[in-house]
Amino acid sequence: MSATGSKTYLDAISPTDIKNIYSESRVANFDDYVKKKDRFRHTLLHWHQIPRANNPKKPLQEKAVNLLALIFYKLRKSEIVTLNHNYLSKITHCEQDQNVNLLRQLDDVLDIVFYSKVNINDQVFRNCYVIKHTKQGYPIIKTKAALLAQNHFVGKVAKSPKIKKSGGVNV
């Protein structure tokens, strides 16, 4: 009972229920924290069908697709993008060696070179990756038709391009 003589909500529930209330609020706070860390990345559907550069028998990983989305939209603003490992780790939530493996998956569609020191537009960048589009990679990223003309994936299954015979019938 409270000081005024009326029952409050906390007086009516048992001490074990109070512990449950606090644990439920902690779970809700943790869920909010996790949702804040997740970022929406706009990816095109055919990007999941691109084969890896380091293993063409497998499609790109989800983290590599997210990284491709970020790099592609940065490349729309400028011709060259520079990224260091700290920035890559914030995006992928991976360590340095895992980031290198993710970048190796994108070697076919992007020109990725590591420099210990590079000067771009009178700015000095240290220990960074310089990323540009490749001639064959830009159409693959931009349009689905260019990807379907080469080996690609549908789900986890590899598909070869359809070859037309002289009669116009697909094989």
MIGU-641714 format. One record per residue (C-alpha): y, z, x; chain; residue in three letters; residue number from 0. Coordinates in pm, whole numbers, plus 32768, in hexadecimal, padded with zeros to 4 digits. Each point is the difference from the previous one (the first is absolute). Example, Ala and Ser with C-alpha at 12.3 -4.5 7.8 and 13.67 -1.06 7.14 Angstrom:
BEGIN
@y:7E3E z:830C x:84CE chain:A resn:ALA resi:0
@y:8158 z:7FBE x:8089 chain:A resn:SER resi:1
% end
This chain:
BEGIN
@y:8000 z:8000 x:8000 chain:A resn:MET resi:0
@y:815D z:7FB7 x:8079 chain:A resn:SER resi:1
@y:811E z:80F8 x:800C chain:A resn:ALA resi:2
@y:8079 z:7F9C x:7EA6 chain:A resn:THR resi:3
@y:7EAC z:8045 x:7F60 chain:A resn:GLY resi:4
@y:7F9A z:7E98 x:7FB3 chain:A resn:SER resi:5
@y:7EDD z:7F4C x:80A3 chain:A resn:LYS resi:6
@y:804C z:7EEB x:80F6 chain:A resn:THR resi:7
@y:7F23 z:7EDE x:8062 chain:A resn:TYR resi:8
@y:7FA7 z:809C x:814F chain:A resn:LEU resi:9
@y:7F9E z:814B x:7F58 chain:A resn:ASP resi:10
@y:7F0A z:7F4A x:7F1C chain:A resn:ALA resi:11
@y:7F3C z:7F49 x:810F chain:A resn:ILE resi:12
@y:7F0F z:809A x:80F4 chain:A resn:SER resi:13
@y:803D z:8014 x:817B chain:A resn:PRO resi:14
@y:7EFA z:7EF1 x:8044 chain:A resn:THR resi:15
@y:80BC z:7F11 x:7F1C chain:A resn:ASP resi:16
@y:813D z:8042 x:80C7 chain:A resn:ILE resi:17
@y:7F4B z:7F93 x:813E chain:A resn:LYS resi:18
@y:7F92 z:7EC0 x:7F4F chain:A resn:ASN resi:19
@y:8165 z:7FB6 x:7F97 chain:A resn:ILE resi:20
@y:8078 z:801A x:8167 chain:A resn:TYR resi:21
@y:7EE3 z:7F29 x:8087 chain:A resn:SER resi:22
@y:8045 z:7EF5 x:7EF7 chain:A resn:GLU resi:23
@y:816F z:7FF6 x:8063 chain:A resn:SER resi:24
@y:7F9B z:7FD7 x:816E chain:A resn:ARG resi:25
@y:7F23 z:7ED9 x:7FA3 chain:A resn:VAL resi:26
@y:811D z:7F65 x:7F3B chain:A resn:ALA resi:27
@y:80EE z:802E x:8127 chain:A resn:ASN resi:28
@y:7F02 z:7F64 x:80ED chain:A resn:PHE resi:29
@y:7FD4 z:7ED5 x:7F17 chain:A resn:ASP resi:30
@y:817A z:7FCF x:7FFA chain:A resn:ASP resi:31
@y:8006 z:800E x:817D chain:A resn:TYR resi:32
@y:7EED z:7EFA x:801B chain:A resn:VAL resi:33
@y:80B1 z:7F1C x:7F07 chain:A resn:LYS resi:34
@y:813F z:8011 x:80CE chain:A resn:LYS resi:35
@y:7F45 z:7F8D x:8138 chain:A resn:LYS resi:36
@y:7F68 z:7ED1 x:7F4F chain:A resn:ASP resi:37
@y:80E4 z:7ED4 x:8006 chain:A resn:ARG resi:38
@y:7FE4 z:7ECA x:7F2D chain:A resn:PHE resi:39
@y:7FC7 z:7EC6 x:80CF chain:A resn:ARG resi:40
@y:8025 z:7EAF x:7F54 chain:A resn:HIS resi:41
@y:7ED2 z:7F36 x:806E chain:A resn:THR resi:42
@y:7F93 z:7EB0 x:7F81 chain:A resn:LEU resi:43
@y:7E9E z:7FEA x:7F78 chain:A resn:LEU resi:44
@y:7F88 z:7EFA x:80F6 chain:A resn:HIS resi:45
@y:805A z:80DB x:812C chain:A resn:TRP resi:46
@y:7EC1 z:80C6 x:7FC0 chain:A resn:HIS resi:47
@y:7F3C z:7EBC x:8038 chain:A resn:GLN resi:48
@y:8085 z:7FBC x:8160 chain:A resn:ILE resi:49
@y:7EF0 z:8021 x:810A chain:A resn:PRO resi:50
@y:8039 z:80E6 x:8129 chain:A resn:ARG resi:51
@y:805E z:7F62 x:814B chain:A resn:ALA resi:52
@y:7F1A z:80E5 x:80C6 chain:A resn:ASN resi:53
@y:7ED8 z:7FDC x:7F0E chain:A resn:ASN resi:54
@y:8013 z:7ECE x:7F1A chain:A resn:PRO resi:55
@y:7ECD z:8072 x:7F3E chain:A resn:LYS resi:56
@y:80CB z:8117 x:7F5B chain:A resn:LYS resi:57
@y:8141 z:8004 x:7F31 chain:A resn:PRO resi:58
@y:8137 z:80C3 x:8066 chain:A resn:LEU resi:59
@y:7FFA z:8179 x:7FD3 chain:A resn:GLN resi:60
@y:80E1 z:809D x:7EF9 chain:A resn:GLU resi:61
@y:80DF z:8099 x:810E chain:A resn:LYS resi:62
@y:8021 z:7EAF x:80AD chain:A resn:ALA resi:63
@y:8068 z:7F60 x:7EB5 chain:A resn:VAL resi:64
@y:8108 z:810F x:7FCE chain:A resn:ASN resi:65
@y:807B z:7FC7 x:8163 chain:A resn:LEU resi:66
@y:800A z:7E89 x:7FC3 chain:A resn:LEU resi:67
@y:80D0 z:803A x:7EC6 chain:A resn:ALA resi:68
@y:80FE z:80D1 x:80BD chain:A resn:LEU resi:69
@y:8016 z:7F0D x:8124 chain:A resn:ILE resi:70
@y:8017 z:7ECE x:7F1C chain:A resn:PHE resi:71
@y:8127 z:808C x:7F40 chain:A resn:TYR resi:72
@y:80AD z:8067 x:8143 chain:A resn:LYS resi:73
@y:7FCC z:7E9E x:8085 chain:A resn:LEU resi:74
@y:80AD z:7F75 x:7ECD chain:A resn:ARG resi:75
@y:8142 z:80A5 x:807B chain:A resn:LYS resi:76
@y:7FE3 z:7F9C x:8170 chain:A resn:SER resi:77
@y:7F2A z:7F20 x:80DC chain:A resn:GLU resi:78
@y:7F8A z:811B x:80E3 chain:A resn:ILE resi:79
@y:7F8B z:815E x:7FA5 chain:A resn:VAL resi:80
@y:7FD5 z:8118 x:80FE chain:A resn:THR resi:81
@y:7F21 z:8127 x:7FAB chain:A resn:LEU resi:82
@y:7F95 z:8126 x:80D5 chain:A resn:ASN resi:83
@y:7ECE z:80DF x:7FDA chain:A resn:HIS resi:84
@y:80BF z:811C x:7F5C chain:A resn:ASN resi:85
@y:8072 z:7F19 x:7EE9 chain:A resn:TYR resi:86
@y:7EA5 z:7F68 x:7FDB chain:A resn:LEU resi:87
@y:7F64 z:815B x:7FEB chain:A resn:SER resi:88
@y:80EA z:8063 x:7EE6 chain:A resn:LYS resi:89
@y:7F97 z:7ECD x:7F3A chain:A resn:ILE resi:90
@y:7E8A z:8004 x:8041 chain:A resn:THR resi:91
@y:7FC6 z:8178 x:8034 chain:A resn:HIS resi:92
@y:7F2D z:7FA0 x:8130 chain:A resn:CYS resi:93
@y:800A z:8044 x:8174 chain:A resn:GLU resi:94
@y:806A z:7F0A x:810E chain:A resn:GLN resi:95
@y:7EA7 z:7F6B x:8048 chain:A resn:ASP resi:96
@y:7FBF z:7FC6 x:7E8D chain:A resn:GLN resi:97
@y:8154 z:7F56 x:7FDF chain:A resn:ASN resi:98
@y:7FA0 z:7F14 x:811A chain:A resn:VAL resi:99
@y:7EC1 z:7FA3 x:7F44 chain:A resn:ASN resi:100
@y:80C6 z:7FC2 x:7EC0 chain:A resn:LEU resi:101
@y:80F1 z:7F1D x:80BD chain:A resn:LEU resi:102
@y:7ED9 z:7F42 x:8098 chain:A resn:ARG resi:103
@y:7F8A z:7FB0 x:7EA0 chain:A resn:GLN resi:104
@y:814D z:7F53 x:7FBF chain:A resn:LEU resi:105
@y:8005 z:7F29 x:813D chain:A resn:ASP resi:106
@y:7FA7 z:7EBF x:7F45 chain:A resn:ASP resi:107
@y:8123 z:8010 x:7F0B chain:A resn:VAL resi:108
@y:8105 z:80AD x:80DF chain:A resn:LEU resi:109
@y:8064 z:7FD9 x:816B chain:A resn:ASP resi:110
@y:7FF2 z:8167 x:8084 chain:A resn:ILE resi:111
@y:805C z:8051 x:8169 chain:A resn:VAL resi:112
@y:8029 z:8159 x:809E chain:A resn:PHE resi:113
@y:811E z:8036 x:80F6 chain:A resn:TYR resi:114
@y:8046 z:8138 x:80CC chain:A resn:SER resi:115
@y:816E z:7F93 x:8012 chain:A resn:LYS resi:116
@y:80A5 z:7EDD x:7F50 chain:A resn:VAL resi:117
@y:8168 z:7F94 x:7FC9 chain:A resn:ASN resi:118
@y:8048 z:7F65 x:7EAB chain:A resn:ILE resi:119
@y:8167 z:7FAB x:7F9D chain:A resn:ASN resi:120
@y:808A z:80E4 x:8112 chain:A resn:ASP resi:121
@y:7F30 z:8125 x:7F85 chain:A resn:GLN resi:122
@y:7EF5 z:809A x:80DD chain:A resn:VAL resi:123
@y:7EBB z:8061 x:7F54 chain:A resn:PHE resi:124
@y:7EF2 z:80C3 x:80B8 chain:A resn:ARG resi:125
@y:7E8B z:800F x:7FB4 chain:A resn:ASN resi:126
@y:800E z:7F28 x:7ECB chain:A resn:CYS resi:127
@y:7F50 z:7EDF x:7F5A chain:A resn:TYR resi:128
@y:80C4 z:7EC1 x:7FCA chain:A resn:VAL resi:129
@y:7F7E z:7F50 x:7ECA chain:A resn:ILE resi:130
@y:8044 z:7E9A x:7F8C chain:A resn:LYS resi:131
@y:7F5E z:7F09 x:7F12 chain:A resn:HIS resi:132
@y:7F04 z:7F06 x:8089 chain:A resn:THR resi:133
@y:8008 z:7E94 x:7F92 chain:A resn:LYS resi:134
@y:7EAF z:8018 x:7F51 chain:A resn:GLN resi:135
@y:8031 z:8164 x:7F83 chain:A resn:GLY resi:136
@y:8142 z:7FD7 x:7F3B chain:A resn:TYR resi:137
@y:7F6F z:7F10 x:7EFC chain:A resn:PRO resi:138
@y:7ECD z:80DF x:7FD9 chain:A resn:ILE resi:139
@y:80D9 z:812E x:7FB5 chain:A resn:ILE resi:140
@y:80F2 z:7F40 x:7F24 chain:A resn:LYS resi:141
@y:7F13 z:7F35 x:7F23 chain:A resn:THR resi:142
@y:7EA1 z:802D x:7F81 chain:A resn:LYS resi:143
@y:7FA9 z:7E8C x:8020 chain:A resn:ALA resi:144
@y:8017 z:8006 x:817D chain:A resn:ALA resi:145
@y:7F0B z:8123 x:800D chain:A resn:LEU resi:146
@y:7F0A z:7F5C x:7F13 chain:A resn:LEU resi:147
@y:7FF4 z:7ECD x:80E3 chain:A resn:ALA resi:148
@y:7F56 z:80D2 x:810E chain:A resn:GLN resi:149
@y:7EF7 z:8112 x:8009 chain:A resn:ASN resi:150
@y:8066 z:8124 x:7F24 chain:A resn:HIS resi:151
@y:7F6C z:8124 x:7F3F chain:A resn:PHE resi:152
@y:7FC5 z:8043 x:7E92 chain:A resn:VAL resi:153
@y:7FC3 z:8175 x:7FF4 chain:A resn:GLY resi:154
@y:7F17 z:8044 x:8125 chain:A resn:LYS resi:155
@y:7F5C z:7EA7 x:7FF4 chain:A resn:VAL resi:156
@y:806F z:7EEF x:80F3 chain:A resn:ALA resi:157
@y:804C z:7EAE x:7F65 chain:A resn:LYS resi:158
@y:8029 z:7EB0 x:80AB chain:A resn:SER resi:159
@y:80FD z:7F00 x:7F86 chain:A resn:PRO resi:160
@y:7F88 z:7EFC x:7F09 chain:A resn:LYS resi:161
@y:7FD7 z:7EA9 x:809D chain:A resn:ILE resi:162
@y:8042 z:7ECD x:7F29 chain:A resn:LYS resi:163
@y:7F1F z:7ED3 x:8029 chain:A resn:LYS resi:164
@y:808B z:7EA3 x:7FF1 chain:A resn:SER resi:165
@y:7FA1 z:7FEE x:7E8E chain:A resn:GLY resi:166
@y:80E2 z:8128 x:7FB2 chain:A resn:GLY resi:167
@y:7EE2 z:80EE x:7FAC chain:A resn:VAL resi:168
@y:800F z:8160 x:8090 chain:A resn:ASN resi:169
@y:7EDE z:8071 x:80D4 chain:A resn:VAL resi:170
% end
